[in-house]
């Protein structure tokens, strides 16, 4: 991301983040799946998009078989490890924003 001097805005609700993404129409949204030790299962999702001067960040955490705010499903491997499907996230973002042209990129691809 080229926004080294960008301000960071933490958005608390999915509806607010969605509205900002619709209004600001970013080319792509980045995501990271992270360890969230206080969640059960311990799985967190970070979504980020940026404009010229701002970065908007939304966090969601697993609770049972879904994420609390987005209601995306959480899946479990045979060993009990929780994970989510990138394709489900992509479909969710495209449906919620009513856009097929937005790219979804993992922070790992961006080198973070």
SVG drawing of the C-alpha trace seen along z (x, -y; Angstrom):
<svg xmlns="http://www.w3.org/2000/svg" viewBox="-25 -12 32 48">
<polyline fill="none" stroke="black" stroke-width="0.4" points="0.0,0.0 1.4,-3.4 -0.2,-5.3 2.8,-5.7 1.4,-8.9 -2.2,-7.7 -4.4,-8.0 -5.9,-4.9 -9.6,-4.6 -10.9,-1.5 -14.5,-0.9 -16.6,0.9 -19.5,2.3 -19.7,4.3 -22.5,2.0 -20.4,-1.1 -17.4,0.5 -19.6,1.7 -21.1,-1.8 -17.6,-3.3 -16.4,-0.7 -19.4,-1.3 -19.1,-5.1 -15.3,-5.2 -15.2,-2.4 -11.6,-1.0 -10.0,1.1 -9.0,3.8 -9.4,4.9 -6.7,6.7 -7.4,9.3 -5.5,11.2 -6.5,14.2 -4.9,14.0 -4.7,15.7 -7.3,14.2 -6.6,15.9 -9.7,14.5 -12.1,15.8 -13.5,19.3 -12.2,20.7 -9.1,18.4 -9.6,17.0 -9.7,13.3 -10.3,11.6 -8.9,8.2 -10.2,6.4 -8.5,3.2 -8.9,0.8 -7.3,-2.5 -7.8,-5.8 -5.1,-8.5 -5.0,-9.6 -6.9,-7.0 -6.8,-3.3 -10.0,-1.8 -9.7,1.3 -12.5,3.7 -11.9,6.6 -14.1,9.6 -13.7,12.6 -14.9,16.2 -17.6,17.3 -18.4,20.9 -19.0,21.8 -19.4,18.2 -17.6,14.8 -19.5,12.5 -20.1,9.5 -20.0,10.7 -21.6,14.1 -19.1,15.8 -18.8,19.5 -15.9,20.9 -14.8,24.4 -13.0,27.0 -10.4,29.6 -10.4,33.1 -7.9,32.1 -10.2,29.3 -8.2,26.4 -10.5,23.6 -10.1,22.0 -12.2,20.0 -12.5,20.3 -11.1,17.4 -13.6,18.1 -16.5,17.5 -14.9,14.2 -14.5,13.2 -18.1,14.0 -19.4,12.3 -17.4,9.0 -18.6,9.0 -22.2,9.6 -22.3,7.1 -20.7,4.4 -22.6,5.4 -19.4,5.4 -17.6,8.1 -14.7,5.8 -13.1,5.5 -10.0,7.5 -9.5,9.3 -5.8,9.7 -4.2,11.5 -1.7,9.5 0.7,12.4 0.7,11.6 1.4,8.0 4.5,9.0 3.1,8.4"/>
</svg>
